[in-house]
Amino acid sequence: METKLTTDINEIKFEIEKLNLYYGSFQALKEIDMTIYGNKITALIGPSGCGKSTFLRTLNRMNDLIQGVTIDGTIQFDEQDIYGTGYDIIELRKKVGMVFQKPNPFPKTIYENVVYGPKIHGEKDRSKLDHIVERTLKEVALWEEVKDRLHKPALGLSGGQQQRLCIARCLAVEPEVILMDEPTSALDPVATSKIEGLLEELAEKYTIVIVTHNMQQAGRVSDFTSFFLNGKVIETDKTEVIFSNPANKKTEDYITGRFG
Amino acid sequence: MDRIKHENLKRIKTSKNLLFYGGTGVFAAITLATLIIIIGYILVNGLTHINLEFLTQEPKRMGKEGGIFSVIIGTLMVTGVGILIATPIGIAAAIYFTEYAKNGKGVTIIRFFTEILAGIPSIIFGLFGFAFFVIFLGMGWSVISGGLTLALMVLPTLIRATEESLKTVPMAYREGSLSLGATRWQTIVKVIIPCCKPGILTGLILGIGRAIGETAAVMLTVGGSLRIPTSIFDSTRTMSVHLYVLAAEGLSQEKTYATAALLIIIVLLINTIANLISSRLGGNYGN
């Protein structure tokens, strides 16, 4: 087992050590240690309020937006501490993209949504932008559905299409990592399965960290699974191990549906 | 027994409901009727005296005869200058309050004073404008003195409307933009403000409405010259002031009503145009 684990792994993307996070005086994350591997899908599971989304949002420093959040410990991304002084958050967020729970396309056209990222990072060449739109929309399997209405409002799309558009928008910045915060919880089963299918393809090029409430989803799509409970990581392992032979009793109870 | 009780209760409820329904309807009708009567009365009395001469000629004999061309120009200039000054300041202030300062103590204090500012009688603004712009800064009775005074008056309304519309922009848009590596400023300029255009426009309309109808503050800062202003440092007269002078000094009832009617028409026109633009821009987040 151990040997297989190491041969599979090409690269460490995130190395998290002794991470603590407080909302004011409430401690939401406790002494988190975790390693996230490149070009793999890591699923974060656990009951509501266990801190998995909060943890996810530390990886691209989205928690900076919330007042009263304090953090200690280290998160190394490509061997650099992202909470270290002088670390460029803009660069971090370019490399670590995010897809949110509720699809949040901007109230602009489909085209404008996709090129938003490249444009703010200085890309002005129209033909390059056109290219990015086609490439990313094809990557998320949305191209065929929207190619005739690229300049129509994105909010006219269905929920599942909007979410795929948000993924395309994220890909347009050419990230290395994509963080997904329950990306299918607001979608119907058909749209969900489309996005799950997409994940496998994306994992060939990107590192994916996905928070999910849906145990089957974690089992279906991920390589690694991490079980969160009350702000702590109870267990992290290869997904098949977590689901067939977890080391911790609490993990087993949760997976078999005894609580949560 | 219980059933009868229930039935009774139901009947009481229904009749109460009817009473409230009817009551609110009556009051709505009263409100609407008042509006129609006022506007109708002014228009009926004024429209007959509005003609080409009235619109294109300058006033003669203190406004007893002739038209109000110079007064129309003066009104547009003073209001325009006021709005031009107030708009960037108001929008910037609102952005600072909602996007940067959030709920700091300083902001709470500033907001408190902004609210007070909105409730101060306009004659006080006039007095301040007179003492500060006209006398102290030596701008004299002029378009610019009046414009600055009006800008101060309009600011609270503008800030309020812009703030309210900024607050309605979902947090998800901000997060979406920031997560793509946008700076805060890029997020504000490229995502948030475009969402707020209709709201900001509403603030502008309210501001223009207040500015164009303002009399006391303008009288003390712009003066009452009947000539066409050639620069913003000239004195002039706005329609509201002209209306006041005509009515107060009993110069000409016909011209008074005509001026009033024209003022109403201009305000309605501005509202209509702004609404058209607003619907063109699209409601906040759909379409």
Chai-1 contact restraints between the chains, C-beta under 6 A:
chainA,res_idxA,chainB,res_idxB,connection_type,confidence,min_distance_angstrom,max_distance_angstrom,comment,restraint_id
A,I90,B,G181,contact,1.0,0.0,6.0,A-B,restraint_1
A,R93,B,S179,contact,1.0,0.0,6.0,A-B,restraint_2
A,R93,B,G181,contact,1.0,0.0,6.0,A-B,restraint_3
A,K94,B,G181,contact,1.0,0.0,6.0,A-B,restraint_4
A,M98,B,S179,contact,1.0,0.0,6.0,A-B,restraint_5
A,N104,B,A172,contact,1.0,0.0,6.0,A-B,restraint_6
A,N104,B,G176,contact,1.0,0.0,6.0,A-B,restraint_7
A,F106,B,V191,contact,1.0,0.0,6.0,A-B,restraint_8
A,P107,B,Y285,contact,1.0,0.0,6.0,A-B,restraint_9
A,G117,B,L180,contact,1.0,0.0,6.0,A-B,restraint_10
A,I120,B,A182,contact,1.0,0.0,6.0,A-B,restraint_11
A,I120,B,Q186,contact,1.0,0.0,6.0,A-B,restraint_12
A,V173,B,L180,contact,1.0,0.0,6.0,A-B,restraint_13
